[in-house]
Amino acid sequence: MKQDRATELGTGLFVLLGFAALFFLVIQLTNREVTFGNPGYRLTAKFQNIGGLKVGAKIAMGGVTIGRVEAIDLDSTDYKALVRLRMFPKYDHIPDDSDAAIFTAGLLGGQYVGITPGGSDTFYKDGGRIEFTQSAVVLENLISKFLFNKASDDASKKIDGSAAPAADAPAVSAPAADKGKHP
């Protein structure tokens, strides 16, 4: 019986340590700070397009995580994305003329909100709103604009029928005759 009890306690301890290790890995891999009781203060920002921004995404200033995206909603009055930001309490001196933009972390990384500090002497308070925002750059939109512009340029050349070089293209002249070799 004592052997069974020791085996059960050992197994239980092993499982408990496994869950603790798993919790630690989840926290480290998602790079999220564990906060209890929602400390900090909230700001809001409106964006034309948030791309793939998700709840829980980081808010960074100068490469340092200063908060997390708490909620994303649609403002039904102007049909913009309303993003609620939860700022960590120790970063309470952000100038109230700062701007927010949505960036992509690397080529295939997730999106995050980047804040560029302004120069004001007054700071955001709980419930404040970031007025100056820049929407996410959506790669699909850039590609479609490039392809559409390229196709329209090709179509306009076919319509014009001109084979003349563009105005900014270098002129190509006929090869010069060799000056000492006359037949």
Contact map, one row per residue, 1 for C-alpha under 8 A:
111110000000000000000000000000000000000000000000000000000000000000000000000000000000000000000000000000000000000000000000000000000000000000000000000000000000000000000000000000000000000
111111000000000000000000000000000000000000000000000000000000000000000000000000000000000000000000000000000000000000000000000000000000000000000000000000000000000000000000000000000000000
111111100000000000000000000000000000000000000000000000000000000000000000000000000000000000000000000000000000000000000000000000000000000000000000000000000000000000000000000000000000000
111111110000000000000000000000000000000000000000000000000000000000000000000000000000000000000000000000000000000000000000000000000000000000000000000000000000000000000000000000000000000
111111111000000000000000000000000000000000000000000000000000000000000000000000000000000000000000000000000000000000000000000000000000000000000000000000000000000000000000000000000000000
011111111100000000000000000000000000000000000000000000000000000000000000000000000000000000000000000000000000000000000000000000000000000000000000000000000000000000000000000000000000000
001111111110000000000000000000000000000000000000000000000000000000000000000000000000000000000000000000000000000000000000000000000000000000000000000000000000000000000000000000000000000
000111111111000000000000000000000000000000000000000000000000000000000000000000000000000000000000000000000000000000000000000000000000000000000000000000000000000000000000000000000000000
000011111111100000000000000000000000000000000000000000000000000000000000000000000000000000000000000000000000000000000000000000000000000000000000000000000000000000000000000000000000000
000001111111110000000000000000000000000000000000000000000000000000000000000000000000000000000000000000000000000000000000000000000000000000000000000000000000000000000000000000000000000
000000111111111000000000000000000000000000000000000000000000000000000000000000000000000000000000000000000000000000000000000000000000000000000000000000000000000000000000000000000000000
000000011111111100000000000000000000000000000000000000000000000000000000000000000000000000000000000000000000000000000000000000000000000000000000000000000000000000000000000000000000000
000000001111111110000000000000000000000000000000000000000000000000000000000000000000000000000000000000000000000000000000000000000000000000000000000000000000000000000000000000000000000
000000000111111111000000000000000000000000000000000000000000000000000000000000000000000000000000000000000000000000000000000000000000000000000000000000000000000000000000000000000000000
000000000011111111100000000000000000000000000000000000000000000000000000000000000000000000000000000000000000000000000000000000000000000000000000000000000000000000000000000000000000000
000000000001111111110000000000000000000000000000000000000000000000000000000000000000000000000000000000000000000000000000000000000000000000000000000000000000000000000000000000000000000
000000000000111111111000000000000000000000000000000000000000000000000000000000000000000000000000000000000000000000000000000000000000000000000000000000000000000000000000000000000000000
000000000000011111111100000000000000000000000000000000000000000000000000000000000000000000000000000000000000000000000000000000000000000000000000000000000000000000000000000000000000000
000000000000001111111110000000000000000000000000000000000000000000000000000000000000000000000000000000000000000000000000000000000000000000000000000000000000000000000000000000000000000
000000000000000111111111000000000000000000000000000000000000000000000000000000000000000000000000000000000000000000000000000000000000000000000000000000000000000000000000000000000000000
000000000000000011111111100000000000000000000000000000000000000000000000000000000000000000000000000000000000000000000000000000000000000000000000000000000000000000000000000000000000000
000000000000000001111111110000000000000000000000000000000000000000000000000000000000000000000000000000000000000000000000000000000000000000000000000000000000000000000000000000000000000
000000000000000000111111111000000000000000000000000000000000000000000000000000000000000000000000000000000000000000000000000000000000000000000000000000000000000000000000000000000000000
000000000000000000011111111100000000000000000000000000000000000000000000000000000000000000000000000000000000000000000000000000000000000000000000000000000000000000000000000000000000000
000000000000000000001111111110000000000000000000000000000000000000000000000000000000000000000000000000000000000000000000000000000000000000000000000000000000000000000000000000000000000
000000000000000000000111111111000000000000000000000000000000000000000000000000000000000000000000000000000000000000000000000000000000000000000000000000000000000000000000000000000000000
000000000000000000000011111111111100000000000000000000000000000000000000000000000000000000000000000000000000000000000000000000000000000000000000000000000000000000000000000000000000000
000000000000000000000001111111110000000000000000000000000000000000000000000000000000000000000000000000000000000000000000000000000000000000000000000000000000000000000000000000000000000
000000000000000000000000111111100000000000000000000000000000000000000000000000000000000000000000000000000000000000000000000000000000000000000000000000000000000000000000000000000000000
000000000000000000000000011111110000000000000000000000000000000000000000000000000000000000000000000000000000000000000000000000000000000000000000000000000000000000000000000000000000000
000000000000000000000000001111111000000000000000000000000000000000000000000000000000000000000000000000000000000000000000000000000000000000000000000000000000000000000000000000000000000
000000000000000000000000001101111100000000000000000000000000000000000000000000000000000000000000000000000000000000000000000000000000000000000000000000000000000000000000000000000000000
000000000000000000000000001000111110000000000000000000000000000000000000000000000000000000000000000000000000000000000000000000000000000000000000000000000000000000000000000000000000000
000000000000000000000000001000011111000000000000000000000000000000000000000000000000000000000000000000000000000000000000000000000000000000000000000000000000000000000000000000000000000
000000000000000000000000000000001111111000000000000000000000000000000000000000000000000000000000000000000000000000000000000000000000000000000000000000000000000000000000000000000000000
000000000000000000000000000000000111111000000000000000000000000000000000000000000000000000000000000000000000000000000000000000000000000000000000000000000000000000000000000000000000000
000000000000000000000000000000000011111000000000000000000000000000000000000000000000000000000000000000000000000000000000000000000000000000000000000000000000000000000000000000000000000
000000000000000000000000000000000011111100000000000000000000000000000000000000000000000000000000000000000000000000000000000000000000000000000000000000000000000000000000000000000000000
000000000000000000000000000000000011111110000000000000000000000000000000000000000000000110000000000000000000000000000000000000000000000000000000000000000000000000000000000000000000000
000000000000000000000000000000000000011111000000000000000000000000000000000000000000011111000000000000000000000000000000000000000000000000000000000000000000000000000000000000000000000
000000000000000000000000000000000000001111100000000000000000000000000000000000000000011110000000000000000000000000000000000011100000000000000000000000000000000000000000000000000000000
000000000000000000000000000000000000000111110000000000000000000000000000000000000001111000000000000000000000000000000000000011110000000000000000000000000000000000000000000000000000000
000000000000000000000000000000000000000011111000000000000000000000000000000000000001111000000000000000000000000000000000000111111100000000000000000000000000000000000000000000000000000
000000000000000000000000000000000000000001111100000000000000000000000000000000000111100000000000000000000000000000000000000000111100000000000000000000000000000000000000000000000000000
000000000000000000000000000000000000000000111110000000000000000000000000000000000111100000000000000100000000000000000000000000001110100000000000000000000000000000000000000000000000000
000000000000000000000000000000000000000000011111000000000000000000000000000000011110000000000000000000000000000000000000000000000110100000000000000000000000000000000000000000000000000
000000000000000000000000000000000000000000001111110000000000000000000000000000011110000000000000000000000000000000000000000000000000111000000000000000000000000000000000000000000000000
000000000000000000000000000000000000000000000111110000000000000000000000000000011000000000000000000000000000000000000000000000000000011000000000000000000000000000000000000000000000000
000000000000000000000000000000000000000000000011111000000000000000000000000000011000000000000000000000000000000000000000000000000000001100000000000000000000000000000000000000000000000
000000000000000000000000000000000000000000000011111110000000000000000000000000001000000000000000000001000000000000000000000000000000001100000000000000000000000000000000000000000000000
000000000000000000000000000000000000000000000000111110000000000000000000000000000000000000000000000000000000001000000000000000000000001111000000000000000000000000000000000000000000000
000000000000000000000000000000000000000000000000011111000000000000000000000000000000000000000000000000000000011000000000000000000000000000000000000000000000000000000000000000000000000
000000000000000000000000000000000000000000000000011111101000000000000000000000000000000000000000000001000000011100000000000000000000000000000000000000000000000000000000000000000000000
000000000000000000000000000000000000000000000000000111111000000000001001000000000000000000000000000000000000001000000000000000000000000000000000000000000000000000000000000000000000000
000000000000000000000000000000000000000000000000000011111000000000011111000000000000000000000000000000000000000000000000000000000000000000000000000000000000000000000000000000000000000
000000000000000000000000000000000000000000000000000001111100000000011100000000000000000000000000000000000000000000000000000000000000000000000000000000000000000000000000000000000000000
000000000000000000000000000000000000000000000000000011111110000000011000000000000000000000000000000000000000011110000000000000000000000000000000000000000000000000000000000000000000000
000000000000000000000000000000000000000000000000000000011111000011111000000000000000000000000000000000000000000110000000000000000000000000000000000000000000000000000000000000000000000
000000000000000000000000000000000000000000000000000000001111100011111000000000000000101000000000000000000000000111100000000000000000000000000000000000000000000000000000000000000000000
000000000000000000000000000000000000000000000000000000000111111111100000000000000000000000000000000000000000000111100000000000000000000000000000000000000000000000000000000000000000000
000000000000000000000000000000000000000000000000000000000011111111000000000000000000000000000000000000000000000001111000000000000000000000000000000000000000000000000000000000000000000
000000000000000000000000000000000000000000000000000000000001111100000000000000000000000000000000000000000000000000110000000000000000000000000000000000000000000000000000000000000000000
000000000000000000000000000000000000000000000000000000000001111110000000000000000000000000000000000000000000000000000000000000000000000000000000000000000000000000000000000000000000000
000000000000000000000000000000000000000000000000000000000001111111000000000000000000000000000000000000000000000000000000000000000000000000000000000000000000000000000000000000000000000
000000000000000000000000000000000000000000000000000000000111101111110000000000000000000000000000000000000000000000000000000000000000000000000000000000000000000000000000000000000000000
000000000000000000000000000000000000000000000000000000000111100111110000000000000000001100100000000000000000000000000000000000000000000000000000000000000000000000000000000000000000000
000000000000000000000000000000000000000000000000000000000111000011111000000000000000111100000000000000000000000000000000000000000000000000000000000000000000000000000000000000000000000
000000000000000000000000000000000000000000000000000000111110000011111100000000000000111000000000000000000000000000000000000000000000000000000000000000000000000000000000000000000000000
000000000000000000000000000000000000000000000000000001111110000000111111000000000011110000000000000000000000000010000000000000000000000000000000000000000000000000000000000000000000000
000000000000000000000000000000000000000000000000000000110000000000011111000000000011110000000000000000000000000000000000000000000000000000000000000000000000000000000000000000000000000
000000000000000000000000000000000000000000000000000000100000000000001111100000000011100000000000000000000000000000000000000000000000000000000000000000000000000000000000000000000000000
000000000000000000000000000000000000000000000000000001100000000000001111110000001111000000000000000000000000000000000000000000000000000000000000000000000000000000000000000000000000000
000000000000000000000000000000000000000000000000000000000000000000000011111000001110000000000000000000000000000000000000000000000000000000000000000000000000000000000000000000000000000
000000000000000000000000000000000000000000000000000000000000000000000001111100111100000000000000000000000000000000000000000000000000000000000000000000000000000000000000000000000000000
000000000000000000000000000000000000000000000000000000000000000000000000111111111100000000000000000000000000000000000000000000000000000000000000000000000000000000000000000000000000000
000000000000000000000000000000000000000000000000000000000000000000000000011111110000000000000000000000000000000000000000000000000000000000000000000000000000000000000000000000000000000
000000000000000000000000000000000000000000000000000000000000000000000000001111100000000000000000000000000000000000000000000000000000000000000000000000000000000000000000000000000000000
000000000000000000000000000000000000000000000000000000000000000000000000001111110000000000000000000000000000000000000000000000000000000000000000000000000000000000000000000000000000000
000000000000000000000000000000000000000000000000000000000000000000000000011111111000000000000000000000000000000000000000000000000000000000000000000000000000000000000000000000000000000
000000000000000000000000000000000000000000000111100000000000000000000000011101111100000000000000000000000000000000000000000000000000000000000000000000000000000000000000000000000000000
000000000000000000000000000000000000000000000111110000000000000000000001111000111110000000000000000000000000000000000000000000000000000000000000000000000000000000000000000000000000000
000000000000000000000000000000000000000000011110000000000000000000000001111000011111000000000000000000000000000000000000000000000000000000000000000000000000000000000000000000000000000
000000000000000000000000000000000000000000011110000000000000000000001111100000001111100000000000000000000000000000000000000000000000000000000000000000000000000000000000000000000000000
000000000000000000000000000000000000000001111000000000000000000000001111000000000111110000000000000000000000000000000000000000000000000000000000000000000000000000000000000000000000000
000000000000000000000000000000000000000001111000000000000010000000111110000000000011111000000000000000000000000000000000000000000000000000000000000000000000000000000000000000000000000
000000000000000000000000000000000000000111100000000000000000000000111100000000000001111100000000000000000000000000000000000000000000000000000000000000000000000000000000000000000000000
000000000000000000000000000000000000000111100000000000000010000001110000000000000000111110110000000000000000000000000000000000000000000000000000000000000000000000000000000000000000000
000000000000000000000000000000000000001110000000000000000000000001100000000000000000011111110000000000000000000000000000000000000000000000000000000000000000000000000000000000000000000
000000000000000000000000000000000000001110000000000000000000000000000000000000000000001111110000000000000000000000000000000000000000000000000000000000000000000000000000000000000000000
000000000000000000000000000000000000000100000000000000000000000000000000000000000000000111110000000000000000000000000000000000000000000000000000000000000000000000000000000000000000000
000000000000000000000000000000000000000000000000000000000000000001000000000000000000001111111100000000000000000000000000000000000000000000000000000000000000000000000000000000000000000
000000000000000000000000000000000000000000000000000000000000000000000000000000000000001111111100000000000000000000000000001110000000000000000000000000000000000000000000000000000000000
000000000000000000000000000000000000000000000000000000000000000000000000000000000000000000111110000000000000000000000000001100000000000000000000000000000000000000000000000000000000000
000000000000000000000000000000000000000000000000000000000000000000000000000000000000000000111111010000000000000000001100001100000000000000000000000000000000000000000000000000000000000
000000000000000000000000000000000000000000000000000000000000000000000000000000000000000000001111110000000000000000001111111100000000000000000000000000000000000000000000000000000000000
000000000000000000000000000000000000000000000000000000000000000000000000000000000000000000000111110000000000000000000101011100000100000000000000000000000000000000000000000000000000000
000000000000000000000000000000000000000000000000000000000000000000000000000000000000000000000011111000000000000000001111000000000111000000000000000000000000000000000000000000000000000
000000000000000000000000000000000000000000000000000000000000000000000000000000000000000000000111111100000000000000111110000000000101000000000000000000000000000000000000000000000000000
000000000000000000000000000000000000000000000000000000000000000000000000000000000000000000000000111110000000000000111100000000000111110000000000000000000000000000000000000000000000000
000000000000000000000000000000000000000000001000000000000000000000000000000000000000000000000000011111000000000011110000000000000101110000000000000000000000000000000000000000000000000
000000000000000000000000000000000000000000000000000000000000000000000000000000000000000000000000001111100000000011100000000000000000111100000000000000000000000000000000000000000000000
000000000000000000000000000000000000000000000000010010000000000000000000000000000000000000000000000111110000001111000000000000000000011110000000000000000000000000000000000000000000000
000000000000000000000000000000000000000000000000000000000000000000000000000000000000000000000000000011111000001111000000000000000000000110000000000000000000000000000000000000000000000
000000000000000000000000000000000000000000000000000000000000000000000000000000000000000000000000000001111111111100000000000000000000000000000000000000000000000000000000000000000000000
000000000000000000000000000000000000000000000000000000000000000000000000000000000000000000000000000000111111111100000000000000000000000000000000000000000000000000000000000000000000000
000000000000000000000000000000000000000000000000000000000000000000000000000000000000000000000000000000011111110000000000000000000000000000000000000000000000000000000000000000000000000
000000000000000000000000000000000000000000000000000000000000000000000000000000000000000000000000000000011111100000000000000000000000000000000000000000000000000000000000000000000000000
000000000000000000000000000000000000000000000000000000000000000000000000000000000000000000000000000000011111110000000000000000000000000000000000000000000000000000000000000000000000000
000000000000000000000000000000000000000000000000000000000000000000000000000000000000000000000000000000011111111000000000000000000000000000000000000000000000000000000000000000000000000
000000000000000000000000000000000000000000000000000110001000000000000000000000000000000000000000000000011101111100000000000000000000000000000000000000000000000000000000000000000000000
000000000000000000000000000000000000000000000000001111001000000000000000000000000000000000000000000001111000111110000000000000000000000000000000000000000000000000000000000000000000000
000000000000000000000000000000000000000000000000000010001111000000000000000000000000000000000000000001111000011111000000000000000000000000000000000000000000000000000000000000000000000
000000000000000000000000000000000000000000000000000000001111000000001000000000000000000000000000000111100000001111100000000000000000000000000000000000000000000000000000000000000000000
000000000000000000000000000000000000000000000000000000000011100000000000000000000000000000000000000111100000000111110000000000000000000000000000000000000000000000000000000000000000000
000000000000000000000000000000000000000000000000000000000011110000000000000000000000000000000000011110000000000011111000000000000000000000000000000000000000000000000000000000000000000
000000000000000000000000000000000000000000000000000000000000110000000000000000000000000000000000011100000000000001111100000000000000000000000000000000000000000000000000000000000000000
000000000000000000000000000000000000000000000000000000000000100000000000000000000000000000000110111000000000000000111110000000000000000000000000000000000000000000000000000000000000000
000000000000000000000000000000000000000000000000000000000000000000000000000000000000000000000111111000000000000000011111000000000000000000000000000000000000000000000000000000000000000
000000000000000000000000000000000000000000000000000000000000000000000000000000000000000000000010110000000000000000001111100000000000000000000000000000000000000000000000000000000000000
000000000000000000000000000000000000000000000000000000000000000000000000000000000000000000000011100000000000000000000111111000000000000000000000000000000000000000000000000000000000000
000000000000000000000000000000000000000000000000000000000000000000000000000000000000000000000010000000000000000000000011111000000000000000000000000000000000000000000000000000000000000
000000000000000000000000000000000000000000000000000000000000000000000000000000000000000000000011000000000000000000000001111100000000000000000000000000000000000000000000000000000000000
000000000000000000000000000000000000000000000000000000000000000000000000000000000000000000011111000000000000000000000001111110000000000000000000000000000000000000000000000000000000000
000000000000000000000000000000000000000000100000000000000000000000000000000000000000000000011111000000000000000000000000011111011000000000000000000000000000000000000000000000000000000
000000000000000000000000000000000000000011100000000000000000000000000000000000000000000000010000000000000000000000000000001111110000000000000000000000000000000000000000000000000000000
000000000000000000000000000000000000000011100000000000000000000000000000000000000000000000000000000000000000000000000000000111110000000000000000000000000000000000000000000000000000000
000000000000000000000000000000000000000011110000000000000000000000000000000000000000000000000000000000000000000000000000000011111000000000000000000000000000000000000000000000000000000
000000000000000000000000000000000000000001110000000000000000000000000000000000000000000000000000000000000000000000000000000111111100000000000000000000000000000000000000000000000000000
000000000000000000000000000000000000000000111000000000000000000000000000000000000000000000000000000000000000000000000000000100111110000000000000000000000000000000000000000000000000000
000000000000000000000000000000000000000000111100000000000000000000000000000000000000000000000001111100000000000000000000000000011111100000000000000000000000000000000000000000000000000
000000000000000000000000000000000000000000001100000000000000000000000000000000000000000000000000101000000000000000000000000000001111100000000000000000000000000000000000000000000000000
000000000000000000000000000000000000000000000000000000000000000000000000000000000000000000000000111100000000000000000000000000000111110000000000000000000000000000000000000000000000000
000000000000000000000000000000000000000000001110000000000000000000000000000000000000000000000000001110000000000000000000000000000111111000000000000000000000000000000000000000000000000
000000000000000000000000000000000000000000000011000000000000000000000000000000000000000000000000001111000000000000000000000000000001111100000000000000000000000000000000000000000000000
000000000000000000000000000000000000000000000011111000000000000000000000000000000000000000000000000011000000000000000000000000000000111110000000000000000000000000000000000000000000000
000000000000000000000000000000000000000000000000111000000000000000000000000000000000000000000000000011100000000000000000000000000000011111000000000000000000000000000000000000000000000
000000000000000000000000000000000000000000000000001000000000000000000000000000000000000000000000000001100000000000000000000000000000001111101100000000000000000000000000000000000000000
000000000000000000000000000000000000000000000000001000000000000000000000000000000000000000000000000000000000000000000000000000000000000111111100000000000000000000000000000000000000000
000000000000000000000000000000000000000000000000000000000000000000000000000000000000000000000000000000000000000000000000000000000000000011111110000000000000000000000000000000000000000
000000000000000000000000000000000000000000000000000000000000000000000000000000000000000000000000000000000000000000000000000000000000000001111111000000000000000000000000000000000000000
000000000000000000000000000000000000000000000000000000000000000000000000000000000000000000000000000000000000000000000000000000000000000011111111100000000000000000000000000000000000000
000000000000000000000000000000000000000000000000000000000000000000000000000000000000000000000000000000000000000000000000000000000000000011111111110000000000000000000000000000000000000
000000000000000000000000000000000000000000000000000000000000000000000000000000000000000000000000000000000000000000000000000000000000000000111111111000000000000000000000000000000000000
000000000000000000000000000000000000000000000000000000000000000000000000000000000000000000000000000000000000000000000000000000000000000000011111111100000000000000000000000000000000000
000000000000000000000000000000000000000000000000000000000000000000000000000000000000000000000000000000000000000000000000000000000000000000001111111110000000000000000000000000000000000
000000000000000000000000000000000000000000000000000000000000000000000000000000000000000000000000000000000000000000000000000000000000000000000111111111000000000000000000000000000000000
000000000000000000000000000000000000000000000000000000000000000000000000000000000000000000000000000000000000000000000000000000000000000000000011111111100000000000000000000000000000000
000000000000000000000000000000000000000000000000000000000000000000000000000000000000000000000000000000000000000000000000000000000000000000000001111111110000000000000000000000000000000
000000000000000000000000000000000000000000000000000000000000000000000000000000000000000000000000000000000000000000000000000000000000000000000000111111111000000000000000000000000000000
000000000000000000000000000000000000000000000000000000000000000000000000000000000000000000000000000000000000000000000000000000000000000000000000011111111100000000000000000000000000000
000000000000000000000000000000000000000000000000000000000000000000000000000000000000000000000000000000000000000000000000000000000000000000000000001111111110000000000000000000000000000
000000000000000000000000000000000000000000000000000000000000000000000000000000000000000000000000000000000000000000000000000000000000000000000000000111111111000000000000000000000000000
000000000000000000000000000000000000000000000000000000000000000000000000000000000000000000000000000000000000000000000000000000000000000000000000000011111111100000000000000000000000000
000000000000000000000000000000000000000000000000000000000000000000000000000000000000000000000000000000000000000000000000000000000000000000000000000001111111110000000000000000000000000
000000000000000000000000000000000000000000000000000000000000000000000000000000000000000000000000000000000000000000000000000000000000000000000000000000111111111000000000000000000000000
000000000000000000000000000000000000000000000000000000000000000000000000000000000000000000000000000000000000000000000000000000000000000000000000000000011111111100000000000000000000000
000000000000000000000000000000000000000000000000000000000000000000000000000000000000000000000000000000000000000000000000000000000000000000000000000000001111111111100000000000000000000
000000000000000000000000000000000000000000000000000000000000000000000000000000000000000000000000000000000000000000000000000000000000000000000000000000000111111111000000000000000000000
000000000000000000000000000000000000000000000000000000000000000000000000000000000000000000000000000000000000000000000000000000000000000000000000000000000011111110000000000000000000000
000000000000000000000000000000000000000000000000000000000000000000000000000000000000000000000000000000000000000000000000000000000000000000000000000000000001111111000000000000000000000
000000000000000000000000000000000000000000000000000000000000000000000000000000000000000000000000000000000000000000000000000000000000000000000000000000000000111111100000000000000000000
000000000000000000000000000000000000000000000000000000000000000000000000000000000000000000000000000000000000000000000000000000000000000000000000000000000000110111110000000000000000000
000000000000000000000000000000000000000000000000000000000000000000000000000000000000000000000000000000000000000000000000000000000000000000000000000000000000100011111000000000000000000
000000000000000000000000000000000000000000000000000000000000000000000000000000000000000000000000000000000000000000000000000000000000000000000000000000000000000001111100000000000000000
000000000000000000000000000000000000000000000000000000000000000000000000000000000000000000000000000000000000000000000000000000000000000000000000000000000000000000111110101000000000000
000000000000000000000000000000000000000000000000000000000000000000000000000000000000000000000000000000000000000000000000000000000000000000000000000000000000000000011111100000000000000
000000000000000000000000000000000000000000000000000000000000000000000000000000000000000000000000000000000000000000000000000000000000000000000000000000000000000000001111100000000000000
000000000000000000000000000000000000000000000000000000000000000000000000000000000000000000000000000000000000000000000000000000000000000000000000000000000000000000000111110000000000000
000000000000000000000000000000000000000000000000000000000000000000000000000000000000000000000000000000000000000000000000000000000000000000000000000000000000000000001111111000000000000
000000000000000000000000000000000000000000000000000000000000000000000000000000000000000000000000000000000000000000000000000000000000000000000000000000000000000000000001111100000000000
000000000000000000000000000000000000000000000000000000000000000000000000000000000000000000000000000000000000000000000000000000000000000000000000000000000000000000001000111110000000000
000000000000000000000000000000000000000000000000000000000000000000000000000000000000000000000000000000000000000000000000000000000000000000000000000000000000000000000000011111000000000
000000000000000000000000000000000000000000000000000000000000000000000000000000000000000000000000000000000000000000000000000000000000000000000000000000000000000000000000001111100000000
000000000000000000000000000000000000000000000000000000000000000000000000000000000000000000000000000000000000000000000000000000000000000000000000000000000000000000000000000111110000000
000000000000000000000000000000000000000000000000000000000000000000000000000000000000000000000000000000000000000000000000000000000000000000000000000000000000000000000000000011111000000
000000000000000000000000000000000000000000000000000000000000000000000000000000000000000000000000000000000000000000000000000000000000000000000000000000000000000000000000000001111100000
000000000000000000000000000000000000000000000000000000000000000000000000000000000000000000000000000000000000000000000000000000000000000000000000000000000000000000000000000000111110000
000000000000000000000000000000000000000000000000000000000000000000000000000000000000000000000000000000000000000000000000000000000000000000000000000000000000000000000000000000011111110
000000000000000000000000000000000000000000000000000000000000000000000000000000000000000000000000000000000000000000000000000000000000000000000000000000000000000000000000000000001111110
000000000000000000000000000000000000000000000000000000000000000000000000000000000000000000000000000000000000000000000000000000000000000000000000000000000000000000000000000000000111110
000000000000000000000000000000000000000000000000000000000000000000000000000000000000000000000000000000000000000000000000000000000000000000000000000000000000000000000000000000000111111
000000000000000000000000000000000000000000000000000000000000000000000000000000000000000000000000000000000000000000000000000000000000000000000000000000000000000000000000000000000111111
000000000000000000000000000000000000000000000000000000000000000000000000000000000000000000000000000000000000000000000000000000000000000000000000000000000000000000000000000000000000111
